[in-house]
Amino acid sequence: MNRRRTFALALAVTALASGVGAARSTPTPTPTPSVSPSGTPTPGPVPSATQSDGTLQILTYRGYAEYGSVSPRVNWVGSFEKETGCRIARLDIAQTAEELAARVDDRPYDVITAGPVLSADLIDAKKVQPIDPAKVSGYTDLDKRFRDMTTVSGKVYGVPYLWAYHEYVYDSTKVRKPSVEQVYTSERSVLRDSPLTIADAALAEGTVERPYELGKDELDRAAELLERQKDRTYWRNPIDLVKGFATKALDYAQVTPYQRLLLQKSGLPVRTLKTGETTGWADSWMLGAHVPDTTCAYRWLNWVTSADAQRDAAAWVGMAPANHKACKGRARPMCELYGVGDDDRLAKVAFAERPPGACRTDGGKCPGYDAWAERWSDLIE
């Protein structure tokens, strides 16, 4: 391996190890709490339980609220404090959706980042409160498809932030006739470790239109497709992708476009496998249910809705912004990579919702997320 490629591989590993552009697993109904807290508190007093002293407690993903801990040039939390007068007293960070879900009850968080499964769980459990979109400037600049995902019975519960979708890649030096069938039958293929991967299998199986609204028979067929290859690996750490392709241990992998770009920039000969439809997800900011003084929380929601904040976040984590006005400067490559504004392209993405979704199949008797998680647990044991 030449020196230039070795350096490129090291850069890719560093980017993925820091959590940048990392696809996250989806929590099971009873996640195991993280044993090593990764909070990065701002210097200052611990806030009161009522959060009425101009401070915020935040729970989010790594890279979503940067305070300069990785690079002094990546610090939009500090700018928020200077411009609004609100202080971040607690910034708790999770690497995966499972870790984040495990920490929701740790303290009365003002704002929480949540994906499709966790957001639905929080709404059902009344752990988040409705948001008044009139208090969030620029709310209508956010893509309507993402706004609708956290709107329940006419009430808004989430402010869309970042989104991405999945694709399959293959080693072009080893695979001559790539196919989706081989992705699911080869032992040299890795898929993300998440119950929602069942939706990808349902699309690959080819008989469903709404992969998150599976009837029992459809769920069985998707699970059976996954079960055909008993020796398949399911990944959580994207570093495994670099290692797998660098050592020629992998022929196929399920990744995001940004992860594929990192692999290609590191000199690995991966190409995208063209498919008719794929899956994706969006993360939103939500407002804690038991915070009586929401002044600073709304200032935060306004901040993360802005084009500037979403531009910084999208460029840093390798995802697409929900605010199309962020697609300038450093975020432009991400917007082009994911096709922001390309309705034809995004029409082929089935964005995740917690199963059974609206359940417009099987007479409205679709298995719920618990059934998906149980099938997944049986599969990966």
C-alpha positions as a LaTeX table, in Angstrom:
\begin{tabular}{lrrr}
\hline
Residue & $x$ (\AA) & $y$ (\AA) & $z$ (\AA) \\
\hline
Met1 & 0.00 & 0.00 & 0.00 \\
Asn2 & 1.58 & 3.35 & $-0.99$ \\
Arg3 & 2.06 & 6.21 & 1.43 \\
Arg4 & $-0.64$ & 8.42 & $-0.11$ \\
Arg5 & $-3.28$ & 5.71 & 0.17 \\
Thr6 & $-2.22$ & 4.88 & 3.73 \\
Phe7 & $-2.66$ & 8.55 & 4.66 \\
Ala8 & $-6.06$ & 8.70 & 2.96 \\
Leu9 & $-7.21$ & 5.60 & 4.81 \\
Ala10 & $-6.09$ & 7.14 & 8.08 \\
Leu11 & $-8.11$ & 10.27 & 7.34 \\
Ala12 & $-11.22$ & 8.20 & 6.57 \\
Val13 & $-10.84$ & 6.24 & 9.79 \\
Thr14 & $-10.37$ & 9.47 & 11.76 \\
Ala15 & $-13.50$ & 11.02 & 10.26 \\
Leu16 & $-15.60$ & 7.95 & 10.98 \\
Ala17 & $-14.14$ & 7.43 & 14.45 \\
Ser18 & $-15.07$ & 10.97 & 15.48 \\
Gly19 & $-18.67$ & 10.24 & 14.67 \\
Val20 & $-18.72$ & 12.37 & 11.55 \\
Gly21 & $-21.08$ & 10.94 & 8.97 \\
Ala22 & $-21.78$ & 7.82 & 11.00 \\
Ala23 & $-25.06$ & 6.07 & 10.36 \\
Arg24 & $-26.71$ & 5.15 & 13.62 \\
Ser25 & $-28.46$ & 2.04 & 14.74 \\
Thr26 & $-32.07$ & 2.23 & 15.87 \\
Pro27 & $-32.92$ & 1.52 & 19.49 \\
Thr28 & $-34.64$ & $-1.62$ & 20.63 \\
Pro29 & $-37.55$ & $-1.14$ & 23.05 \\
Thr30 & $-35.31$ & $-1.85$ & 26.07 \\
Pro31 & $-31.87$ & $-0.40$ & 25.34 \\
Thr32 & $-28.90$ & $-0.88$ & 27.62 \\
Pro33 & $-27.62$ & 2.37 & 29.15 \\
Ser34 & $-24.20$ & 3.59 & 28.06 \\
Val35 & $-21.57$ & 2.77 & 30.68 \\
Ser36 & $-19.30$ & 5.66 & 29.79 \\
Pro37 & $-20.97$ & 9.09 & 29.81 \\
Ser38 & $-19.69$ & 11.42 & 27.13 \\
Gly39 & $-21.20$ & 14.71 & 28.18 \\
Thr40 & $-19.26$ & 17.88 & 27.48 \\
Pro41 & $-20.54$ & 20.46 & 29.95 \\
Thr42 & $-20.03$ & 24.16 & 29.49 \\
Pro43 & $-18.20$ & 25.73 & 32.46 \\
Gly44 & $-20.76$ & 27.20 & 34.83 \\
Pro45 & $-23.21$ & 26.28 & 37.58 \\
Val46 & $-25.48$ & 23.27 & 37.35 \\
Pro47 & $-28.99$ & 24.47 & 36.40 \\
Ser48 & $-32.00$ & 24.12 & 38.62 \\
Ala49 & $-34.64$ & 21.49 & 37.93 \\
Thr50 & $-36.93$ & 24.14 & 36.48 \\
Gln51 & $-34.34$ & 25.40 & 34.00 \\
Ser52 & $-35.46$ & 28.97 & 34.67 \\
Asp53 & $-32.00$ & 30.49 & 35.06 \\
Gly54 & $-31.12$ & 31.01 & 31.40 \\
Thr55 & $-29.37$ & 27.67 & 30.96 \\
Leu56 & $-30.02$ & 24.67 & 28.77 \\
Gln57 & $-29.53$ & 20.94 & 29.12 \\
Ile58 & $-29.16$ & 19.22 & 25.75 \\
Leu59 & $-29.10$ & 15.59 & 24.66 \\
Thr60 & $-27.99$ & 14.99 & 21.11 \\
Tyr61 & $-25.75$ & 13.02 & 18.77 \\
Arg62 & $-22.02$ & 13.45 & 18.40 \\
Gly63 & $-21.33$ & 16.25 & 15.92 \\
Tyr64 & $-24.80$ & 17.81 & 16.13 \\
Ala65 & $-23.91$ & 20.54 & 18.66 \\
Glu66 & $-20.19$ & 21.23 & 18.48 \\
Tyr67 & $-18.41$ & 23.28 & 21.12 \\
Gly68 & $-14.90$ & 23.20 & 19.72 \\
Ser69 & $-13.90$ & 19.99 & 21.51 \\
Val70 & $-12.73$ & 18.37 & 18.26 \\
Ser71 & $-11.58$ & 21.54 & 16.51 \\
Pro72 & $-11.68$ & 25.17 & 17.71 \\
Arg73 & $-12.96$ & 26.10 & 14.27 \\
Val74 & $-16.03$ & 23.92 & 14.75 \\
Asn75 & $-17.95$ & 25.73 & 17.47 \\
Trp76 & $-21.50$ & 26.88 & 16.83 \\
Val77 & $-22.59$ & 26.33 & 20.43 \\
Gly78 & $-20.28$ & 29.10 & 21.60 \\
Ser79 & $-21.75$ & 31.48 & 19.04 \\
Phe80 & $-25.24$ & 30.60 & 20.23 \\
Glu81 & $-24.34$ & 31.51 & 23.81 \\
Lys82 & $-22.77$ & 34.82 & 22.82 \\
Glu83 & $-25.69$ & 35.92 & 20.64 \\
Thr84 & $-28.59$ & 34.76 & 22.81 \\
Gly85 & $-27.32$ & 35.10 & 26.37 \\
Cys86 & $-28.37$ & 31.52 & 27.12 \\
Arg87 & $-25.77$ & 29.11 & 28.47 \\
Ile88 & $-25.38$ & 25.41 & 27.75 \\
Ala89 & $-25.01$ & 23.98 & 31.24 \\
Arg90 & $-25.11$ & 20.36 & 30.09 \\
Leu91 & $-24.35$ & 18.92 & 26.67 \\
Asp92 & $-24.74$ & 15.14 & 26.72 \\
Ile93 & $-23.59$ & 13.29 & 23.64 \\
Ala94 & $-24.54$ & 9.86 & 22.26 \\
Gln95 & $-22.96$ & 8.00 & 19.37 \\
Thr96 & $-25.96$ & 5.82 & 18.52 \\
Ala97 & $-29.73$ & 6.02 & 18.75 \\
Glu98 & $-29.61$ & 3.22 & 21.28 \\
Glu99 & $-27.31$ & 5.19 & 23.57 \\
Leu100 & $-29.39$ & 8.32 & 23.17 \\
Ala101 & $-32.64$ & 6.54 & 23.99 \\
Ala102 & $-31.04$ & 5.08 & 27.12 \\
Arg103 & $-30.21$ & 8.56 & 28.42 \\
Val104 & $-33.51$ & 10.35 & 27.84 \\
Asp105 & $-34.58$ & 9.94 & 31.46 \\
Asp106 & $-31.21$ & 10.90 & 32.97 \\
Arg107 & $-32.31$ & 14.48 & 33.62 \\
Pro108 & $-34.97$ & 17.02 & 32.53 \\
Tyr109 & $-33.48$ & 17.89 & 29.16 \\
Asp110 & $-34.71$ & 21.07 & 27.50 \\
Val111 & $-34.09$ & 19.83 & 23.96 \\
Ile112 & $-33.41$ & 16.38 & 22.56 \\
Thr113 & $-32.45$ & 15.15 & 19.12 \\
Ala114 & $-34.50$ & 12.17 & 17.97 \\
Gly115 & $-34.86$ & 9.98 & 14.91 \\
Pro116 & $-38.09$ & 8.34 & 13.69 \\
Val117 & $-38.44$ & 5.60 & 16.32 \\
Leu118 & $-37.38$ & 7.58 & 19.36 \\
Ser119 & $-39.43$ & 10.64 & 18.38 \\
Ala120 & $-42.59$ & 8.53 & 18.15 \\
Asp121 & $-41.77$ & 6.91 & 21.50 \\
Leu122 & $-41.24$ & 10.29 & 23.17 \\
Ile123 & $-44.50$ & 11.67 & 21.81 \\
Asp124 & $-46.46$ & 8.61 & 22.93 \\
Ala125 & $-44.90$ & 8.73 & 26.40 \\
Lys126 & $-45.56$ & 12.49 & 26.66 \\
Lys127 & $-41.88$ & 13.13 & 27.32 \\
Val128 & $-41.87$ & 15.96 & 24.79 \\
Gln129 & $-44.30$ & 18.83 & 24.38 \\
Pro130 & $-45.77$ & 20.40 & 21.23 \\
Ile131 & $-43.77$ & 23.17 & 19.61 \\
Asp132 & $-45.34$ & 26.43 & 18.50 \\
Pro133 & $-43.96$ & 26.87 & 14.97 \\
Ala134 & $-44.86$ & 30.56 & 15.11 \\
Lys135 & $-42.06$ & 30.93 & 17.67 \\
Val136 & $-39.50$ & 29.29 & 15.37 \\
Ser137 & $-38.35$ & 31.70 & 12.70 \\
Gly138 & $-37.59$ & 29.99 & 9.43 \\
Tyr139 & $-39.70$ & 26.94 & 10.29 \\
Thr140 & $-41.38$ & 27.06 & 6.88 \\
Asp141 & $-37.94$ & 26.99 & 5.23 \\
Leu142 & $-37.61$ & 23.39 & 6.42 \\
Asp143 & $-38.61$ & 20.69 & 3.94 \\
Lys144 & $-42.29$ & 19.91 & 4.40 \\
Arg145 & $-41.75$ & 16.15 & 4.09 \\
Phe146 & $-39.62$ & 16.28 & 7.24 \\
Arg147 & $-41.92$ & 18.66 & 9.08 \\
Asp148 & $-44.80$ & 16.25 & 8.52 \\
Met149 & $-42.86$ & 13.38 & 10.10 \\
Thr150 & $-43.13$ & 14.87 & 13.59 \\
Thr151 & $-46.56$ & 16.44 & 13.25 \\
Val152 & $-49.21$ & 14.44 & 15.10 \\
Ser153 & $-52.93$ & 15.31 & 15.09 \\
Gly154 & $-52.08$ & 18.78 & 13.83 \\
Lys155 & $-49.50$ & 19.41 & 16.59 \\
Val156 & $-45.83$ & 20.02 & 15.78 \\
Tyr157 & $-43.38$ & 18.07 & 17.94 \\
Gly158 & $-40.11$ & 18.37 & 16.05 \\
Val159 & $-37.86$ & 20.82 & 14.22 \\
Pro160 & $-36.15$ & 18.90 & 11.36 \\
Tyr161 & $-32.37$ & 19.19 & 11.38 \\
Leu162 & $-30.39$ & 16.68 & 9.32 \\
Trp163 & $-31.24$ & 13.73 & 7.09 \\
Ala164 & $-29.59$ & 11.04 & 5.01 \\
Tyr165 & $-30.34$ & 7.86 & 3.12 \\
His166 & $-28.73$ & 4.51 & 2.49 \\
Glu167 & $-27.19$ & 2.89 & $-0.55$ \\
Tyr168 & $-25.29$ & $-0.30$ & $-1.33$ \\
Val169 & $-21.68$ & $-0.21$ & $-2.46$ \\
Tyr170 & $-19.50$ & $-2.96$ & $-3.85$ \\
Asp171 & $-15.81$ & $-3.62$ & $-4.52$ \\
Ser172 & $-15.51$ & $-3.02$ & $-8.26$ \\
Thr173 & $-12.28$ & $-5.01$ & $-8.49$ \\
Lys174 & $-13.93$ & $-8.17$ & $-7.20$ \\
Val175 & $-17.61$ & $-7.97$ & $-8.15$ \\
Arg176 & $-18.22$ & $-8.12$ & $-11.90$ \\
Lys177 & $-22.01$ & $-8.33$ & $-11.96$ \\
Pro178 & $-23.30$ & $-6.62$ & $-8.82$ \\
Ser179 & $-26.88$ & $-7.18$ & $-7.74$ \\
Val180 & $-29.13$ & $-6.55$ & $-4.77$ \\
Glu181 & $-29.69$ & $-10.30$ & $-4.55$ \\
Gln182 & $-25.98$ & $-10.80$ & $-3.86$ \\
Val183 & $-26.11$ & $-8.15$ & $-1.12$ \\
Tyr184 & $-28.50$ & $-10.42$ & 0.78 \\
Thr185 & $-27.00$ & $-13.79$ & $-0.12$ \\
Ser186 & $-23.25$ & $-13.14$ & 0.10 \\
Glu187 & $-21.40$ & $-13.82$ & 3.35 \\
Arg188 & $-19.02$ & $-11.01$ & 2.37 \\
Ser189 & $-21.73$ & $-8.37$ & 2.74 \\
Val190 & $-22.43$ & $-6.12$ & 5.75 \\
Leu191 & $-25.68$ & $-4.37$ & 6.63 \\
Arg192 & $-26.36$ & $-1.85$ & 9.38 \\
Asp193 & $-27.34$ & $-3.30$ & 12.73 \\
Ser194 & $-30.89$ & $-1.99$ & 13.17 \\
Pro195 & $-34.38$ & $-3.51$ & 13.21 \\
Leu196 & $-35.27$ & $-0.97$ & 10.52 \\
Thr197 & $-32.93$ & $-2.82$ & 8.13 \\
Ile198 & $-35.90$ & $-5.15$ & 7.75 \\
Ala199 & $-37.44$ & $-2.37$ & 5.65 \\
Asp200 & $-34.43$ & $-2.51$ & 3.29 \\
Ala201 & $-34.88$ & $-6.26$ & 2.99 \\
Ala202 & $-38.57$ & $-5.73$ & 2.24 \\
Leu203 & $-37.66$ & $-3.41$ & $-0.63$ \\
Ala204 & $-35.09$ & $-5.90$ & $-1.89$ \\
Glu205 & $-37.65$ & $-8.69$ & $-1.70$ \\
Gly206 & $-39.62$ & $-6.65$ & $-4.21$ \\
Thr207 & $-43.29$ & $-7.04$ & $-3.30$ \\
Val208 & $-43.97$ & $-4.04$ & $-1.02$ \\
Glu209 & $-44.63$ & $-0.37$ & $-1.68$ \\
Arg210 & $-44.44$ & 0.94 & 1.90 \\
Pro211 & $-41.54$ & $-0.82$ & 3.66 \\
Tyr212 & $-42.38$ & 0.48 & 7.15 \\
Glu213 & $-46.01$ & $-0.68$ & 6.96 \\
Leu214 & $-45.49$ & $-4.41$ & 6.61 \\
Gly215 & $-48.23$ & $-6.94$ & 7.13 \\
Lys216 & $-47.30$ & $-10.13$ & 8.94 \\
Asp217 & $-46.62$ & $-12.10$ & 5.75 \\
Glu218 & $-44.51$ & $-9.24$ & 4.36 \\
Leu219 & $-42.52$ & $-9.03$ & 7.58 \\
Asp220 & $-41.96$ & $-12.78$ & 7.44 \\
Arg221 & $-40.70$ & $-12.62$ & 3.84 \\
Ala222 & $-38.29$ & $-9.77$ & 4.61 \\
Ala223 & $-36.93$ & $-11.60$ & 7.66 \\
Glu224 & $-36.54$ & $-14.79$ & 5.65 \\
Leu225 & $-34.47$ & $-12.94$ & 3.06 \\
Leu226 & $-32.13$ & $-11.76$ & 5.81 \\
Glu227 & $-31.98$ & $-15.25$ & 7.31 \\
Arg228 & $-30.72$ & $-16.81$ & 4.07 \\
Gln229 & $-27.15$ & $-15.79$ & 4.93 \\
Lys230 & $-26.38$ & $-16.94$ & 8.45 \\
Asp231 & $-22.76$ & $-15.71$ & 8.38 \\
Arg232 & $-23.47$ & $-12.11$ & 7.41 \\
Thr233 & $-22.04$ & $-9.34$ & 9.60 \\
Tyr234 & $-24.11$ & $-6.41$ & 10.82 \\
Trp235 & $-22.14$ & $-3.25$ & 11.52 \\
Arg236 & $-22.47$ & $-0.48$ & 14.08 \\
Asn237 & $-19.05$ & 1.11 & 13.86 \\
Pro238 & $-18.41$ & 2.60 & 10.39 \\
Ile239 & $-14.68$ & 2.06 & 10.88 \\
Asp240 & $-15.43$ & $-1.58$ & 10.13 \\
Leu241 & $-16.37$ & $-0.51$ & 6.59 \\
Val242 & $-12.91$ & 0.93 & 5.95 \\
Lys243 & $-11.22$ & $-2.10$ & 7.44 \\
Gly244 & $-13.43$ & $-4.52$ & 5.54 \\
Phe245 & $-12.83$ & $-3.04$ & 2.09 \\
Ala246 & $-9.15$ & $-2.24$ & 2.77 \\
Thr247 & $-8.43$ & $-5.86$ & 3.67 \\
Lys248 & $-10.61$ & $-7.22$ & 0.83 \\
Ala249 & $-12.84$ & $-8.96$ & 3.38 \\
Leu250 & $-15.95$ & $-7.26$ & 1.98 \\
Asp251 & $-17.66$ & $-7.36$ & $-1.38$ \\
Tyr252 & $-20.77$ & $-5.34$ & $-0.42$ \\
Ala253 & $-21.84$ & $-2.90$ & 2.28 \\
Gln254 & $-24.81$ & $-0.73$ & 3.17 \\
Val255 & $-23.63$ & 2.86 & 3.70 \\
Thr256 & $-24.65$ & 6.49 & 3.37 \\
Pro257 & $-23.45$ & 8.52 & 0.37 \\
Tyr258 & $-21.00$ & 10.36 & 2.63 \\
Gln259 & $-19.51$ & 7.13 & 3.92 \\
Arg260 & $-19.15$ & 5.94 & 0.34 \\
Leu261 & $-17.39$ & 9.22 & $-0.52$ \\
Leu262 & $-14.93$ & 8.72 & 2.34 \\
Leu263 & $-14.21$ & 5.19 & 1.17 \\
Gln264 & $-13.58$ & 6.41 & $-2.38$ \\
Lys265 & $-11.37$ & 9.30 & $-1.22$ \\
Ser266 & $-9.30$ & 6.83 & 0.77 \\
Gly267 & $-8.50$ & 5.03 & $-2.49$ \\
Leu268 & $-10.84$ & 2.07 & $-2.05$ \\
Pro269 & $-12.47$ & 0.90 & $-5.32$ \\
Val270 & $-16.10$ & 1.02 & $-4.22$ \\
Arg271 & $-19.01$ & 1.93 & $-6.47$ \\
Thr272 & $-22.69$ & 2.49 & $-5.86$ \\
Leu273 & $-25.09$ & $-0.29$ & $-6.75$ \\
Lys274 & $-28.06$ & 1.25 & $-8.53$ \\
Thr275 & $-31.43$ & 0.40 & $-7.01$ \\
Gly276 & $-34.96$ & 1.54 & $-7.68$ \\
Glu277 & $-35.73$ & 2.67 & $-4.13$ \\
Thr278 & $-33.89$ & 3.00 & $-0.85$ \\
Thr279 & $-34.50$ & 3.97 & 2.77 \\
Gly280 & $-33.55$ & 7.08 & 4.71 \\
Trp281 & $-34.18$ & 8.91 & 7.95 \\
Ala282 & $-34.41$ & 12.40 & 9.40 \\
Asp283 & $-33.42$ & 13.66 & 12.86 \\
Ser284 & $-35.32$ & 16.46 & 14.57 \\
Trp285 & $-34.97$ & 18.61 & 17.68 \\
Met286 & $-37.71$ & 18.13 & 20.25 \\
Leu287 & $-38.79$ & 20.15 & 23.29 \\
Gly288 & $-38.73$ & 18.45 & 26.70 \\
Ala289 & $-42.13$ & 18.00 & 28.32 \\
His290 & $-41.34$ & 19.12 & 31.86 \\
Val291 & $-39.55$ & 22.41 & 31.27 \\
Pro292 & $-41.85$ & 25.26 & 32.34 \\
Asp293 & $-39.57$ & 28.08 & 31.13 \\
Thr294 & $-38.92$ & 27.42 & 27.44 \\
Thr295 & $-37.37$ & 30.79 & 26.56 \\
Cys296 & $-33.85$ & 29.51 & 25.94 \\
Ala297 & $-35.15$ & 26.28 & 24.45 \\
Tyr298 & $-36.98$ & 28.25 & 21.77 \\
Arg299 & $-33.87$ & 30.34 & 21.18 \\
Trp300 & $-32.03$ & 27.08 & 20.58 \\
Leu301 & $-34.72$ & 25.81 & 18.20 \\
Asn302 & $-34.48$ & 29.07 & 16.27 \\
Trp303 & $-30.71$ & 28.73 & 16.16 \\
Val304 & $-30.68$ & 25.17 & 14.81 \\
Thr305 & $-33.36$ & 26.02 & 12.25 \\
Ser306 & $-31.24$ & 28.75 & 10.71 \\
Ala307 & $-29.37$ & 28.19 & 7.48 \\
Asp308 & $-26.03$ & 29.04 & 9.11 \\
Ala309 & $-26.35$ & 26.42 & 11.87 \\
Gln310 & $-27.60$ & 23.72 & 9.54 \\
Arg311 & $-24.84$ & 24.55 & 7.06 \\
Asp312 & $-22.21$ & 24.01 & 9.76 \\
Ala313 & $-23.79$ & 20.78 & 11.00 \\
Ala314 & $-24.36$ & 19.26 & 7.56 \\
Ala315 & $-20.79$ & 19.91 & 6.46 \\
Trp316 & $-19.40$ & 18.55 & 9.73 \\
Val317 & $-21.36$ & 15.29 & 10.06 \\
Gly318 & $-21.79$ & 14.45 & 6.37 \\
Met319 & $-25.57$ & 14.63 & 6.16 \\
Ala320 & $-28.04$ & 16.89 & 4.36 \\
Pro321 & $-29.70$ & 19.93 & 5.96 \\
Ala322 & $-33.49$ & 20.15 & 6.33 \\
Asn323 & $-33.23$ & 23.86 & 5.46 \\
His324 & $-32.53$ & 24.20 & 1.74 \\
Lys325 & $-31.13$ & 27.69 & 2.32 \\
Ala326 & $-28.15$ & 26.04 & 4.03 \\
Cys327 & $-26.96$ & 24.63 & 0.70 \\
Lys328 & $-24.25$ & 27.19 & 0.13 \\
Gly329 & $-20.56$ & 27.34 & 0.88 \\
Arg330 & $-19.19$ & 24.39 & 2.83 \\
Ala331 & $-22.51$ & 22.52 & 2.87 \\
Arg332 & $-22.96$ & 22.63 & $-0.90$ \\
Pro333 & $-21.08$ & 19.33 & $-1.48$ \\
Met334 & $-23.37$ & 17.52 & 0.97 \\
Cys335 & $-26.49$ & 18.99 & $-0.63$ \\
Glu336 & $-25.30$ & 17.87 & $-4.05$ \\
Leu337 & $-24.30$ & 14.46 & $-2.72$ \\
Tyr338 & $-27.77$ & 13.78 & $-1.28$ \\
Gly339 & $-29.77$ & 15.60 & $-3.94$ \\
Val340 & $-31.35$ & 18.37 & $-1.87$ \\
Gly341 & $-34.13$ & 19.90 & $-3.97$ \\
Asp342 & $-34.18$ & 17.00 & $-6.43$ \\
Asp343 & $-37.75$ & 15.79 & $-5.97$ \\
Asp344 & $-37.38$ & 12.94 & $-8.47$ \\
Arg345 & $-34.39$ & 11.59 & $-6.58$ \\
Leu346 & $-35.96$ & 11.96 & $-3.14$ \\
Ala347 & $-39.19$ & 10.37 & $-4.33$ \\
Lys348 & $-37.19$ & 7.12 & $-4.43$ \\
Val349 & $-36.32$ & 7.37 & $-0.73$ \\
Ala350 & $-38.68$ & 5.76 & 1.76 \\
Phe351 & $-38.00$ & 7.83 & 4.87 \\
Ala352 & $-38.26$ & 5.87 & 8.08 \\
Glu353 & $-41.14$ & 5.99 & 10.49 \\
Arg354 & $-41.73$ & 3.81 & 13.50 \\
Pro355 & $-43.52$ & 0.66 & 12.35 \\
Pro356 & $-46.34$ & 0.08 & 11.72 \\
Gly357 & $-46.68$ & 3.67 & 10.50 \\
Ala358 & $-50.09$ & 4.39 & 9.04 \\
Cys359 & $-50.54$ & 0.65 & 8.28 \\
Arg360 & $-52.47$ & 0.88 & 5.04 \\
Thr361 & $-51.89$ & $-2.81$ & 4.30 \\
Asp362 & $-53.11$ & $-6.13$ & 5.68 \\
Gly363 & $-56.41$ & $-4.67$ & 6.83 \\
Gly364 & $-54.68$ & $-2.29$ & 9.22 \\
Lys365 & $-53.18$ & $-5.14$ & 11.26 \\
Cys366 & $-49.47$ & $-4.55$ & 10.74 \\
Pro367 & $-46.99$ & $-5.80$ & 13.38 \\
Gly368 & $-45.56$ & $-2.96$ & 15.44 \\
Tyr369 & $-41.97$ & $-2.01$ & 16.17 \\
Asp370 & $-41.73$ & $-4.47$ & 19.05 \\
Ala371 & $-42.32$ & $-7.30$ & 16.59 \\
Trp372 & $-39.63$ & $-5.93$ & 14.28 \\
Ala373 & $-37.16$ & $-5.68$ & 17.16 \\
Glu374 & $-37.94$ & $-9.22$ & 18.26 \\
Arg375 & $-37.36$ & $-10.59$ & 14.76 \\
Trp376 & $-34.12$ & $-8.62$ & 14.57 \\
Ser377 & $-32.90$ & $-9.92$ & 17.91 \\
Asp378 & $-33.54$ & $-13.49$ & 16.78 \\
Leu379 & $-31.69$ & $-12.80$ & 13.54 \\
Ile380 & $-28.46$ & $-11.43$ & 14.96 \\
Glu381 & $-28.09$ & $-13.82$ & 17.92 \\
\hline
\end{tabular}
